[in-house]
C-alpha cells in the first residue's frame, strides 16, 4: 500500500504552508482523499506536485511596445 501523508506532512515535504496545500487541493492541483475526519495525500502525488508545481507569486506581464 502506498504511503499516505496528512496535509501538514505534505506541506513540510513540499516546503509550503498548510494553507498552500489546502489551496492546491481545493483547486484540483493536488489530489487527495477524505478518510473519516482526515484528508490524506499519496506520496506519489506529493512527489509529482513537488516537481511540477506552478511558480509562486503573480505572473509577470511582458511590457507592450
C-alpha positions as protocol buffer text, in pm:
chain_id: "A"
residue {
  index: 1
  type: UNK
  ca { x: 0 y: 0 z: 0 }
}
residue {
  index: 2
  type: UNK
  ca { x: 121 y: 346 z: -87 }
}
residue {
  index: 3
  type: UNK
  ca { x: 229 y: 586 z: 187 }
}
residue {
  index: 4
  type: UNK
  ca { x: -33 y: 846 z: 283 }
}
residue {
  index: 5
  type: UNK
  ca { x: 51 y: 1191 z: 419 }
}
residue {
  index: 6
  type: UNK
  ca { x: -159 y: 1443 z: 609 }
}
residue {
  index: 7
  type: UNK
  ca { x: -191 y: 1795 z: 470 }
}
residue {
  index: 8
  type: UNK
  ca { x: 62 y: 1920 z: 728 }
}
residue {
  index: 9
  type: UNK
  ca { x: 311 y: 1646 z: 639 }
}
residue {
  index: 10
  type: UNK
  ca { x: 269 y: 1717 z: 268 }
}
residue {
  index: 11
  type: UNK
  ca { x: 323 y: 2090 z: 329 }
}
residue {
  index: 12
  type: UNK
  ca { x: 651 y: 2023 z: 513 }
}
residue {
  index: 13
  type: UNK
  ca { x: 763 y: 1780 z: 242 }
}
residue {
  index: 14
  type: UNK
  ca { x: 694 y: 2028 z: -39 }
}
residue {
  index: 15
  type: UNK
  ca { x: 816 y: 2332 z: 154 }
}
residue {
  index: 16
  type: UNK
  ca { x: 495 y: 2538 z: 153 }
}
residue {
  index: 17
  type: UNK
  ca { x: 238 y: 2635 z: 416 }
}
residue {
  index: 18
  type: UNK
  ca { x: -60 y: 2418 z: 507 }
}
residue {
  index: 19
  type: UNK
  ca { x: -274 y: 2693 z: 351 }
}
residue {
  index: 20
  type: UNK
  ca { x: -84 y: 2646 z: 26 }
}
residue {
  index: 21
  type: UNK
  ca { x: -161 y: 2275 z: 35 }
}
residue {
  index: 22
  type: UNK
  ca { x: -529 y: 2345 z: 103 }
}
residue {
  index: 23
  type: UNK
  ca { x: -532 y: 2587 z: -191 }
}
residue {
  index: 24
  type: UNK
  ca { x: -375 y: 2326 z: -421 }
}
residue {
  index: 25
  type: UNK
  ca { x: -625 y: 2062 z: -307 }
}
residue {
  index: 26
  type: UNK
  ca { x: -927 y: 2290 z: -345 }
}
residue {
  index: 27
  type: UNK
  ca { x: -816 y: 2396 z: -697 }
}
residue {
  index: 28
  type: UNK
  ca { x: -758 y: 2033 z: -803 }
}
residue {
  index: 29
  type: UNK
  ca { x: -383 y: 2082 z: -841 }
}
residue {
  index: 30
  type: UNK
  ca { x: -312 y: 1814 z: -582 }
}
residue {
  index: 31
  type: UNK
  ca { x: -540 y: 1510 z: -549 }
}
residue {
  index: 32
  type: UNK
  ca { x: -642 y: 1399 z: -201 }
}
residue {
  index: 33
  type: UNK
  ca { x: -886 y: 1161 z: -34 }
}
residue {
  index: 34
  type: UNK
  ca { x: -1107 y: 1203 z: 268 }
}
residue {
  index: 35
  type: UNK
  ca { x: -1071 y: 922 z: 525 }
}
residue {
  index: 36
  type: UNK
  ca { x: -1314 y: 994 z: 806 }
}
residue {
  index: 37
  type: UNK
  ca { x: -1212 y: 1332 z: 951 }
}
residue {
  index: 38
  type: UNK
  ca { x: -873 y: 1325 z: 774 }
}
residue {
  index: 39
  type: UNK
  ca { x: -775 y: 1446 z: 428 }
}
residue {
  index: 40
  type: UNK
  ca { x: -474 y: 1249 z: 304 }
}
residue {
  index: 41
  type: UNK
  ca { x: -246 y: 1273 z: 3 }
}
residue {
  index: 42
  type: UNK
  ca { x: -42 y: 992 z: -152 }
}
residue {
  index: 43
  type: UNK
  ca { x: 337 y: 1011 z: -156 }
}
residue {
  index: 44
  type: UNK
  ca { x: 340 y: 985 z: -537 }
}
residue {
  index: 45
  type: UNK
  ca { x: 101 y: 1283 z: -567 }
}
residue {
  index: 46
  type: UNK
  ca { x: 326 y: 1490 z: -337 }
}
residue {
  index: 47
  type: UNK
  ca { x: 637 y: 1395 z: -537 }
}
residue {
  index: 48
  type: UNK
  ca { x: 466 y: 1480 z: -867 }
}
residue {
  index: 49
  type: UNK
  ca { x: 341 y: 1816 z: -733 }
}
residue {
  index: 50
  type: UNK
  ca { x: 687 y: 1899 z: -597 }
}
residue {
  index: 51
  type: UNK
  ca { x: 840 y: 1852 z: -943 }
}
residue {
  index: 52
  type: UNK
  ca { x: 561 y: 2019 z: -1142 }
}
residue {
  index: 53
  type: UNK
  ca { x: 404 y: 2282 z: -917 }
}
residue {
  index: 54
  type: UNK
  ca { x: 328 y: 2625 z: -1058 }
}
residue {
  index: 55
  type: UNK
  ca { x: 566 y: 2909 z: -981 }
}
residue {
  index: 56
  type: UNK
  ca { x: 490 y: 3104 z: -666 }
}
residue {
  index: 57
  type: UNK
  ca { x: 362 y: 3459 z: -685 }
}
residue {
  index: 58
  type: UNK
  ca { x: 188 y: 3653 z: -956 }
}
residue {
  index: 59
  type: UNK
  ca { x: 278 y: 3612 z: -1320 }
}
residue {
  index: 60
  type: UNK
  ca { x: 474 y: 3896 z: -1471 }
}
residue {
  index: 61
  type: UNK
  ca { x: 329 y: 4079 z: -1765 }
}
residue {
  index: 62
  type: UNK
  ca { x: 552 y: 4147 z: -2059 }
}
residue {
  index: 63
  type: UNK
  ca { x: 575 y: 4517 z: -2139 }
}
residue {
  index: 64
  type: UNK
  ca { x: 399 y: 4608 z: -2460 }
}
residue {
  index: 65
  type: UNK
  ca { x: 578 y: 4829 z: -2711 }
}
